[in-house]
Amino acid sequence: MTVGAPSAEVVALVERLSAAGPPLAVCTGLADHYDEVTRTALAEAEQRLGPPPVAYAWLALGSHARREPSLSSDQDNALVLADDAPASLEYGAALAATVVDRLHDAGLRRCNGEYMATTWTHSLTRWQQILRGRFMDPTPQEIVDVDVFLDLRPVAGDLDVSSLTDIMLAAADSTRLLHGLARAAVGYPSGLTSLGRLRLTDGKVDLKKGGLAPLTMLARTYGLASRSSAVGTRERIAAAQAAHQLSPRSSGRLGYAHALLTRLRLQHQLRCALAGEPVTDQVPAARLRWVDERALRQALDALRSVQQATTLRFRTDLTS
């Protein structure tokens, strides 16, 4: 995926964080930065608009919620209001517009799929209805929404939204939901060819579609099957191992793959940004050191093995 240039402030932040710590910590630091941008934008909006008529909660979704954003990430977020009175919804719309604009200006671009508070602002009661409908008996199309809403983390506001997490965890009993999540996770083609070589397009390997996206989906699936409230990929993998949903070997290999893929993508994207090149998830194979290429093949092989095991466990070859 190719995106517009990230802001100079974000590039400088990532460069600074990269010099001080490991790649996974860089992603956490970037998420913390976007948290602060969100809270500042909300405070400024409240100053301009006046006190909110009802309590609210601002939710980060997607990679921001998982504390795993990259320089190519877009924003996913939502707003929950205590009620749906016209004055509340009007105020919420103004809050949403302010924060979405501010995050975009700060380097977290708008979501093409419209998974943003400018579209997803509802009362708590309505959100509960939405999640029950999506999670308890989802259609194949609703699985797309589920994949986004499972990554949910409150960032600001006084409204208690723990009931939303409770609804999601209760959905671990939904065979249809777990089957749909697993099917999405194994639906990505392996980043390796049948001969064990890197799958290249125009000489490039796609670290997201061939690696991070299916790995993140696998972690969501097994995290939910474990009834874990964890949102981050590493934490979900650990919870799945603790609940005996993943073997120690599988969880260890997935954790290694996640760390490696994160490092390679971050290094590539930072190099692109500093060189004034388009920021992408596709790394030219010629730029990979031989030791990284070998490690990448091992990581993608581990991911493919878990995908194959997931196909058998959740019978994703069968129509739900």
Kinemage of the C-alpha trace (Angstrom):
@kinemage 1
@onewidth
@group {chain A} dominant
@subgroup {mainchain}
@vectorlist {calphas} color= white
{ca met a 1} P 0.000 0.000 0.000
{ca thr a 2} L 1.282 3.479 -0.889
{ca val a 3} L 0.158 6.545 1.042
{ca gly a 4} L 0.885 10.230 1.080
{ca ala a 5} L 3.877 11.582 2.929
{ca pro a 6} L 3.525 11.481 6.734
{ca ser a 7} L 3.934 14.738 8.586
{ca ala a 8} L 7.443 15.972 9.297
{ca glu a 9} L 6.640 15.909 13.019
{ca val a 10} L 5.703 12.228 12.928
{ca val a 11} L 8.756 11.294 10.862
{ca ala a 12} L 11.003 13.131 13.326
{ca leu a 13} L 9.264 11.400 16.244
{ca val a 14} L 9.704 7.944 14.699
{ca glu a 15} L 13.333 8.687 13.887
{ca arg a 16} L 13.945 9.790 17.469
{ca leu a 17} L 12.135 6.816 18.972
{ca ser a 18} L 13.944 4.409 16.644
{ca ala a 19} L 17.292 5.630 17.925
{ca ala a 20} L 16.228 5.019 21.520
{ca gly a 21} L 14.375 1.714 21.517
{ca pro a 22} L 13.155 -1.384 19.655
{ca pro a 23} L 10.598 -1.137 16.815
{ca leu a 24} L 7.654 -2.388 18.874
{ca ala a 25} L 8.357 0.356 21.414
{ca val a 26} L 8.477 2.878 18.560
{ca cys a 27} L 4.956 1.875 17.543
{ca thr a 28} L 3.791 2.227 21.145
{ca gly a 29} L 5.348 5.695 21.319
{ca leu a 30} L 3.638 6.692 18.086
{ca ala a 31} L 0.285 5.495 19.459
{ca asp a 32} L 0.889 7.509 22.636
{ca his a 33} L 1.537 10.561 20.447
{ca tyr a 34} L -1.779 10.092 18.660
{ca asp a 35} L -3.497 9.612 22.039
{ca glu a 36} L -2.173 13.002 23.118
{ca val a 37} L -3.226 14.622 19.839
{ca thr a 38} L -6.719 13.222 20.410
{ca arg a 39} L -7.002 14.470 23.980
{ca thr a 40} L -5.684 17.908 23.070
{ca ala a 41} L -8.124 18.203 20.156
{ca leu a 42} L -11.026 17.186 22.394
{ca ala a 43} L -10.048 19.711 25.055
{ca glu a 44} L -9.777 22.501 22.493
{ca ala a 45} L -13.122 21.517 20.982
{ca glu a 46} L -14.781 21.607 24.414
{ca gln a 47} L -13.348 25.080 24.999
{ca arg a 48} L -14.814 26.258 21.719
{ca leu a 49} L -18.146 24.433 21.932
{ca gly a 50} L -18.711 24.637 25.654
{ca pro a 51} L -19.095 21.778 28.146
{ca pro a 52} L -20.453 18.558 26.607
{ca pro a 53} L -24.182 18.064 27.296
{ca val a 54} L -23.558 14.394 28.209
{ca ala a 55} L -20.657 12.153 29.120
{ca tyr a 56} L -18.795 10.562 26.221
{ca ala a 57} L -15.944 8.194 25.414
{ca trp a 58} L -13.563 8.523 22.490
{ca leu a 59} L -12.457 5.126 21.195
{ca ala a 60} L -9.362 4.302 19.215
{ca leu a 61} L -9.846 1.375 16.844
{ca gly a 62} L -7.526 -0.568 14.543
{ca ser a 63} L -3.749 -0.252 14.774
{ca his a 64} L -4.008 2.862 16.934
{ca ala a 65} L -6.049 0.912 19.496
{ca arg a 66} L -3.539 -1.960 19.392
{ca arg a 67} L -0.676 0.561 19.861
{ca glu a 68} L 0.808 -0.725 16.604
{ca pro a 69} L 0.520 2.138 14.093
{ca ser a 70} L 3.075 2.612 11.327
{ca leu a 71} L 3.938 5.489 9.038
{ca ser a 72} L 1.331 4.174 6.574
{ca ser a 73} L -1.517 3.754 9.075
{ca asp a 74} L -4.876 5.426 8.676
{ca gln a 75} L -7.171 6.383 11.524
{ca asp a 76} L -9.948 4.204 12.900
{ca asn a 77} L -11.989 5.624 15.743
{ca ala a 78} L -15.462 6.033 17.170
{ca leu a 79} L -17.412 8.158 19.630
{ca val a 80} L -19.841 6.883 22.276
{ca leu a 81} L -22.363 9.263 23.855
{ca ala a 82} L -24.400 8.740 27.003
{ca asp a 83} L -27.624 9.359 25.064
{ca asp a 84} L -28.873 10.132 21.558
{ca ala a 85} L -30.708 13.375 22.207
{ca pro a 86} L -30.431 15.781 19.243
{ca ala a 87} L -28.222 18.170 21.225
{ca ser a 88} L -25.918 15.307 22.189
{ca leu a 89} L -25.581 14.073 18.617
{ca glu a 90} L -24.957 17.582 17.317
{ca tyr a 91} L -22.224 18.148 19.873
{ca gly a 92} L -20.727 14.725 19.150
{ca ala a 93} L -20.596 15.472 15.429
{ca ala a 94} L -18.625 18.646 16.121
{ca leu a 95} L -16.211 16.764 18.392
{ca ala a 96} L -15.741 14.047 15.801
{ca ala a 97} L -15.024 16.458 12.976
{ca thr a 98} L -12.470 18.332 15.072
{ca val a 99} L -10.520 15.256 16.178
{ca val a 100} L -10.565 13.519 12.802
{ca asp a 101} L -9.209 16.656 11.141
{ca arg a 102} L -6.547 17.107 13.805
{ca leu a 103} L -5.377 13.491 13.592
{ca his a 104} L -5.183 13.786 9.812
{ca asp a 105} L -3.059 16.909 10.106
{ca ala a 106} L -0.861 15.115 12.668
{ca gly a 107} L -0.057 12.289 10.242
{ca leu a 108} L -2.814 9.740 10.858
{ca arg a 109} L -4.688 9.984 7.570
{ca arg a 110} L -8.430 9.590 7.163
{ca cys a 111} L -9.789 6.067 6.708
{ca asn a 112} L -10.963 5.275 3.190
{ca gly a 113} L -13.471 2.837 4.681
{ca glu a 114} L -14.980 5.593 6.841
{ca tyr a 115} L -14.313 3.782 10.126
{ca met a 116} L -14.084 7.127 11.893
{ca ala a 117} L -16.113 8.972 14.489
{ca thr a 118} L -17.488 11.234 11.776
{ca thr a 119} L -19.472 8.166 10.688
{ca trp a 120} L -19.504 6.065 13.854
{ca thr a 121} L -20.965 8.305 16.574
{ca his a 122} L -23.818 6.727 18.544
{ca ser a 123} L -25.281 6.535 22.010
{ca leu a 124} L -24.040 3.791 24.329
{ca thr a 125} L -27.363 1.977 23.962
{ca arg a 126} L -27.118 2.087 20.177
{ca trp a 127} L -23.515 0.894 20.280
{ca gln a 128} L -24.584 -2.049 22.416
{ca gln a 129} L -27.217 -2.929 19.815
{ca ile a 130} L -24.712 -2.621 16.970
{ca leu a 131} L -22.150 -4.862 18.638
{ca arg a 132} L -24.694 -7.499 19.644
{ca gly a 133} L -25.911 -7.634 16.063
{ca arg a 134} L -22.417 -7.796 14.564
{ca phe a 135} L -20.894 -10.212 17.047
{ca met a 136} L -23.572 -12.719 17.952
{ca asp a 137} L -24.657 -13.790 14.460
{ca pro a 138} L -22.615 -11.893 11.856
{ca thr a 139} L -23.051 -12.047 8.115
{ca pro a 140} L -19.852 -12.383 6.045
{ca gln a 141} L -19.935 -8.639 5.341
{ca glu a 142} L -20.333 -7.833 9.037
{ca ile a 143} L -17.122 -9.739 9.781
{ca val a 144} L -15.335 -6.719 8.281
{ca asp a 145} L -16.889 -4.505 10.963
{ca val a 146} L -16.066 -7.059 13.648
{ca asp a 147} L -12.400 -7.054 12.643
{ca val a 148} L -12.327 -3.307 13.242
{ca phe a 149} L -14.434 -3.182 16.417
{ca leu a 150} L -12.511 -5.966 18.171
{ca asp a 151} L -9.617 -3.503 18.358
{ca leu a 152} L -11.235 -1.085 20.775
{ca arg a 153} L -9.468 1.086 23.356
{ca pro a 154} L -10.923 4.082 25.211
{ca val a 155} L -8.638 7.118 24.869
{ca ala a 156} L -10.591 9.969 26.455
{ca gly a 157} L -13.889 10.818 28.113
{ca asp a 158} L -15.724 9.901 31.306
{ca leu a 159} L -18.318 7.483 29.957
{ca asp a 160} L -17.920 3.866 31.093
{ca val a 161} L -17.914 1.668 27.970
{ca ser a 162} L -16.859 -1.605 29.608
{ca ser a 163} L -20.213 -3.072 28.559
{ca leu a 164} L -19.006 -2.992 24.937
{ca thr a 165} L -16.027 -5.187 25.785
{ca asp a 166} L -18.335 -7.509 27.725
{ca ile a 167} L -20.538 -7.919 24.655
{ca met a 168} L -17.548 -8.753 22.484
{ca leu a 169} L -16.155 -11.312 24.922
{ca ala a 170} L -19.552 -12.980 25.261
{ca ala a 171} L -19.427 -13.524 21.506
{ca ala a 172} L -16.666 -16.093 22.001
{ca asp a 173} L -19.568 -18.575 22.108
{ca ser a 174} L -20.525 -17.705 18.526
{ca thr a 175} L -19.278 -20.449 16.239
{ca arg a 176} L -20.266 -18.368 13.218
{ca leu a 177} L -18.178 -15.432 14.441
{ca leu a 178} L -15.035 -17.445 15.163
{ca his a 179} L -15.382 -19.248 11.855
{ca gly a 180} L -15.702 -15.948 10.018
{ca leu a 181} L -12.704 -14.407 11.787
{ca ala a 182} L -10.587 -17.473 11.151
{ca arg a 183} L -11.633 -17.597 7.523
{ca ala a 184} L -10.567 -13.973 7.066
{ca ala a 185} L -7.223 -14.704 8.721
{ca val a 186} L -6.386 -17.632 6.470
{ca gly a 187} L -7.765 -15.941 3.356
{ca tyr a 188} L -4.582 -13.976 2.777
{ca pro a 189} L -2.142 -15.794 0.483
{ca ser a 190} L 1.135 -16.732 2.101
{ca gly a 191} L 4.077 -14.395 1.693
{ca leu a 192} L 5.985 -17.463 0.514
{ca thr a 193} L 5.725 -19.437 -2.703
{ca ser a 194} L 5.186 -23.188 -2.655
{ca leu a 195} L 8.975 -23.531 -2.938
{ca gly a 196} L 9.554 -21.463 0.182
{ca arg a 197} L 10.772 -18.360 -1.594
{ca leu a 198} L 9.521 -14.851 -0.952
{ca arg a 199} L 6.410 -14.065 -2.963
{ca leu a 200} L 7.357 -10.975 -4.957
{ca thr a 201} L 5.376 -8.499 -7.022
{ca asp a 202} L 7.537 -6.292 -9.195
{ca gly a 203} L 10.499 -7.404 -7.130
{ca lys a 204} L 8.872 -6.402 -3.818
{ca val a 205} L 7.523 -8.296 -0.828
{ca asp a 206} L 4.340 -6.961 0.799
{ca leu a 207} L 4.979 -7.053 4.542
{ca lys a 208} L 1.372 -6.171 5.364
{ca lys a 209} L -0.733 -8.367 3.085
{ca gly a 210} L 1.748 -11.222 3.184
{ca gly a 211} L 2.502 -11.011 6.890
{ca leu a 212} L 1.215 -8.449 9.369
{ca ala a 213} L -2.436 -8.391 8.282
{ca pro a 214} L -3.066 -12.154 8.550
{ca leu a 215} L -0.954 -12.354 11.726
{ca thr a 216} L -3.016 -9.610 13.362
{ca met a 217} L -6.215 -11.376 12.339
{ca leu a 218} L -4.993 -14.671 13.758
{ca ala a 219} L -4.218 -12.952 17.053
{ca arg a 220} L -7.733 -11.455 17.104
{ca thr a 221} L -9.294 -14.857 16.474
{ca tyr a 222} L -7.328 -16.719 19.117
{ca gly a 223} L -7.576 -13.831 21.559
{ca leu a 224} L -11.361 -13.913 21.327
{ca ala a 225} L -11.407 -17.705 21.562
{ca ser a 226} L -9.418 -17.255 24.789
{ca arg a 227} L -11.991 -14.734 26.079
{ca ser a 228} L -9.185 -12.240 26.532
{ca ser a 229} L -9.842 -8.509 26.702
{ca ala a 230} L -6.321 -7.817 25.402
{ca val a 231} L -6.175 -5.559 22.351
{ca gly a 232} L -2.499 -5.649 21.327
{ca thr a 233} L -1.266 -8.446 19.084
{ca arg a 234} L 1.508 -9.558 21.442
{ca glu a 235} L -0.853 -9.577 24.405
{ca arg a 236} L -3.445 -11.597 22.492
{ca ile a 237} L -0.858 -14.175 21.493
{ca ala a 238} L 0.279 -14.476 25.111
{ca ala a 239} L -3.325 -14.815 26.303
{ca ala a 240} L -4.005 -17.515 23.715
{ca gln a 241} L -1.015 -19.504 24.918
{ca ala a 242} L -2.088 -19.116 28.555
{ca ala a 243} L -5.575 -20.363 27.640
{ca his a 244} L -4.108 -23.286 25.662
{ca gln a 245} L -5.581 -21.978 22.423
{ca leu a 246} L -2.084 -21.767 20.931
{ca ser a 247} L 0.854 -24.014 21.698
{ca pro a 248} L 3.989 -22.462 23.206
{ca arg a 249} L 5.780 -23.179 19.923
{ca ser a 250} L 3.115 -21.499 17.793
{ca ser a 251} L 2.801 -18.475 20.066
{ca gly a 252} L 6.573 -18.093 20.190
{ca arg a 253} L 6.900 -18.258 16.419
{ca leu a 254} L 4.051 -15.787 15.919
{ca gly a 255} L 5.603 -13.389 18.422
{ca tyr a 256} L 8.929 -13.611 16.607
{ca ala a 257} L 7.245 -13.032 13.251
{ca his a 258} L 5.342 -10.014 14.573
{ca ala a 259} L 8.493 -8.388 15.949
{ca leu a 260} L 10.476 -9.042 12.759
{ca leu a 261} L 7.780 -7.846 10.369
{ca thr a 262} L 7.258 -4.731 12.468
{ca arg a 263} L 10.982 -3.961 12.393
{ca leu a 264} L 11.374 -4.490 8.662
{ca arg a 265} L 8.332 -2.378 7.824
{ca leu a 266} L 9.326 0.422 10.170
{ca gln a 267} L 12.882 0.555 8.833
{ca his a 268} L 11.643 0.568 5.247
{ca gln a 269} L 9.001 3.237 5.836
{ca leu a 270} L 11.353 5.506 7.753
{ca arg a 271} L 13.945 5.191 4.991
{ca cys a 272} L 11.280 6.081 2.399
{ca ala a 273} L 10.059 9.073 4.410
{ca leu a 274} L 13.538 10.470 4.972
{ca ala a 275} L 14.368 10.046 1.281
{ca gly a 276} L 11.176 11.777 0.178
{ca glu a 277} L 9.877 8.568 -1.407
{ca pro a 278} L 6.297 7.258 -1.161
{ca val a 279} L 5.741 5.377 2.094
{ca thr a 280} L 4.686 1.793 1.368
{ca asp a 281} L 4.320 -1.642 2.911
{ca gln a 282} L 6.194 -3.197 -0.037
{ca val a 283} L 9.920 -3.666 0.492
{ca pro a 284} L 12.171 -4.254 -2.539
{ca ala a 285} L 13.764 -7.655 -2.061
{ca ala a 286} L 17.061 -6.192 -3.244
{ca arg a 287} L 17.111 -3.936 -0.165
{ca leu a 288} L 16.891 -6.835 2.263
{ca arg a 289} L 20.102 -8.009 3.863
{ca trp a 290} L 20.607 -11.728 3.405
{ca val a 291} L 20.217 -12.323 7.140
{ca asp a 292} L 16.905 -10.438 7.138
{ca glu a 293} L 15.688 -12.296 4.065
{ca arg a 294} L 16.415 -15.612 5.742
{ca ala a 295} L 14.709 -14.494 8.958
{ca leu a 296} L 11.726 -13.229 6.959
{ca arg a 297} L 11.306 -16.565 5.213
{ca gln a 298} L 11.369 -18.318 8.595
{ca ala a 299} L 8.789 -15.902 9.996
{ca leu a 300} L 6.463 -16.282 7.028
{ca asp a 301} L 6.812 -20.055 7.207
{ca ala a 302} L 5.746 -19.924 10.854
{ca leu a 303} L 2.753 -17.771 9.926
{ca arg a 304} L 1.761 -20.154 7.138
{ca ser a 305} L 1.922 -23.093 9.563
{ca val a 306} L -0.474 -21.401 11.984
{ca gln a 307} L -2.791 -20.483 9.118
{ca gln a 308} L -2.877 -24.140 8.048
{ca ala a 309} L -3.601 -25.281 11.595
{ca thr a 310} L -6.330 -22.649 11.865
{ca thr a 311} L -7.961 -23.908 8.678
{ca leu a 312} L -8.233 -27.366 10.198
{ca arg a 313} L -9.365 -26.248 13.631
{ca phe a 314} L -12.092 -23.837 12.507
{ca arg a 315} L -12.954 -25.770 9.314
{ca thr a 316} L -12.616 -22.617 7.240
{ca asp a 317} L -12.882 -24.759 4.119
{ca leu a 318} L -16.591 -25.117 4.924
{ca thr a 319} L -19.194 -22.399 4.371
{ca ser a 320} L -20.487 -21.001 7.662
